[in-house]
């Protein structure tokens, strides 16, 4: 009897252990994917020497301290909406311990003085205020740290993205077809947004402002090109790490960092928000002495982004194929100022690139309203319908705000009883007007700004698409390394939770009259983010060209809605 009882107990024990093992196995299989760490401690230079990740330079100077000296500051008083605001200014802060360029790898931090006297602004305190982080990058040129009362103009003499190296910038937001850019702000000399007005508006709302500089395609030192891709995004990540490293000494909530950028700067803001803590950037970060912490951020403002570069050529021709005249070239360089129409060779290239974009969309797997986006060879399909809805919404929003829109001026738009009912996309694209020759970004003679961005420490410019390398017209031209091309495209990281931490919120804006890139580019970016479960506020701004930091009232209302 005793033996039977012992046997029964033994069997029961086995059953319990088996159930426990099963439960443990099920629990393990249901584990969520862990977010990547931002730590640099175990990063090694396995593929290249450290100098490779520093633009071909080595560092032999004293390793700088990254500790913020809180006693070193000045105070200034600014006036915003007739209201005086006293600001504490921490300036010329080098944010890496082994800088390549102290001119560009530095930032200015501005804090409302009230926070140091235990006062609240807009419901925020010294420890809860969001940190607004605008960049001045334009044309993939270097940008200096943003200033409080005067705009930073980057490396000097640059041009907006998509610009051939001989072109001159206008410093203004371009428009097309004689349309005014009613909601836009001026661009700086390099084609990025001038951040001064946004900085002041942010301070008035009670935000802390951290405005970093960053290297760019024009940065040069001792005969080496030290700011080629991915230098700019690496520097911005290092700036984020500096803020987080100093969280106990710094006013503001480092868990609520919000980046802001326009044009190439918008591309950087999109990258910063999409690639948090991704391993590919870590050797570059370690080589310049970035802080050993994380670089993911809370939210991104993305205006007119010149991004998704390895597919931007095809997107541009999907929109403008068949539009053979070149308009706005003086305002949006990308073609010879004397050229007014495409050549027969360029028309053929345009058709080929248009077809390639159809393939790209159909293979992307990106969805809208639960349906996978598709394009037909004739330009129709669910993706075209999505673009049409974005333009319709742009016009409807303007109408609802009291804007007068006459059918005679917009023959591509159908309005009935105050409601936008249709957009003829072919006519709309023609109305916007082509300002660049194909390929728009990866020029066959490697002369575009983006070609120069993808150079390396000893080569000024390279191709970054197979198409342009195949049709290359520049003797000796080569293609950038695929790993570097990936580091410059946010689309390769969105939804990859195990390899990158994506910001929770994105505000994306594109001008309805912008011809610097295709409307397809920001639309695909927004849609892929939505597919990944990200909160996205995307809108095509009516009657607006290539510009940024417009509609600041609603910009900062949005920040308050997500940050409080």
Helices and strands as residue ranges (DSSP letters): H 2-29, G 50-54, E 74-80, E 83-94, E 106-112, G 113-117, E 131-134, H 196-204, E 208-212, E 220-221, E 224-225, H 231-245, E 257-262, H 264-274, G 279-281, H 282-287, E 299-303, H 309-320, H 344-364, E 367-368, E 371-372, H 382-400, E 413-416, E 419-423, H 425-432, H 449-453, H 466-470, H 482-487, G 490-492, E 505-511, H 519-531, E 535-541, H 552-563
